[in-house]
Amino acid sequence: KKKKEEGHAKPVFAKLQDQPFTVNLSGEAESVLQVEIMVELAEEADKNKITDLNPKVLDAVNRLLRSKTLEEVKTSEGQEELARQLREKLNAILEAEGKDEGVLSVNFTKYFYQ
């Protein structure tokens, strides 16, 4: 919060996993989603929280990704909704309460589906 009040703070980004997440999608038999996720964090300390809670973070991300259908992940609206849901889940794990705490944005740096 203090950094925002002081002006232009340097953005803090963290990659959730070294390799992309690859999951089978819900519904169709052969549908796969592969994404690389970078999150923008409110402060540097949140990077440590993400690392400390990594098993919970990865489980939540994998479960949410697997719950999606091919139709949901194909559209830009579906991708925006997925990013919003991931942000909510991650902030719940980090126990971030305010809009300017925890994960500020979810960014897909690679996004492939079939």
N, C-alpha and C positions, 0 to 999 in steps of 0.2 A: 504494500500500500504506500509506504513512504517513497519508494522509487517513482511511482506514478506521480506523486505530488511534487517531487523535485524536478520533474520535466521528462526529458527523453532518456529513459533507461534502456540499456542494451537488452535486446530480447534474449531470453533463455530458452533454448530448445533441447529436447532429449529424444533420442530414437528409442522406441519401446523394445526393440529386439534387433540383434545384429543382422539376421536374415529376414526376408519378408514373411509375413503370416500367410500360410497356405491352408485353406479349409475347403471341405466339401460343403456346398450350399444345401439348404433345406429344399425339399421338393424334388426337382429333377435329379435323376440318378447320376449323371456324369458332370454336373455343374460344379465348377471350382472358382474360388476367389483367391487372388494373391494380392496382398497389399503390404506396402512398407509405410509405417506410421511414425511421424515426428509430431511431438506435442510441444506447444509453446506454453511455458510455465510462468507463473507470476514472479517467482524468485528462485535464485540458485539453490536454496535449501530444499525446494521441491524435487530437485534431481535426486537428492539423497533419499527422500521418501519413496520415490518411484523405484529406486534400486532396492531399498530395504523391503518393500512390499511387492517385489517383482513376481513371485509366484501367484499372488492374488491378481495382480494387474494382467498378467498373461492369460490366466484362466478366464477372467471377465471378458477380455478382448476376444479370445477364441470362442467362447460361448455365444457372444453377441454376433460375431461374424457367421458362425454356423447356423444361427437362427434365421438368417436372411435367405430369400429366394433370388434366383437369377434376375427375375423381373425387377425386384427391389434395388439391386445393386447396379443395374444397367443405366438408370436415369440419373441426371444430375440432381434431381430432387431427392432421389433415394440415397445418393452419396452424401448430400447435405444432411439428411436425416440420420444417416449412419454416423457421421462426424458428431452431430449433436448428441446422439445416444452414447457414443463412446466418451465424450466429454463428461456427461452426467455420471456415467458409471465410474470413471476414473476419479472424479472429484468426490464421489461418495467413498471410495476406498481411501483417498487422501484426507478425508474429513474436512474438505474445503467448504466453507459456508457461503462466502460472498462471491459476487460475480467477478471480482478482481483477485480471487485467490485460486491456488491450485492450477489446474489446466485451463488456459485461456482459449486455446484453439487446438483442433486436431487437424493435421495436415497429411494428406496421402501423397507421398513422394513417388510411389509406384502404385499402379492400380490396374490389375488385369483380371478379367473374368472370361469364362467360357462355359 
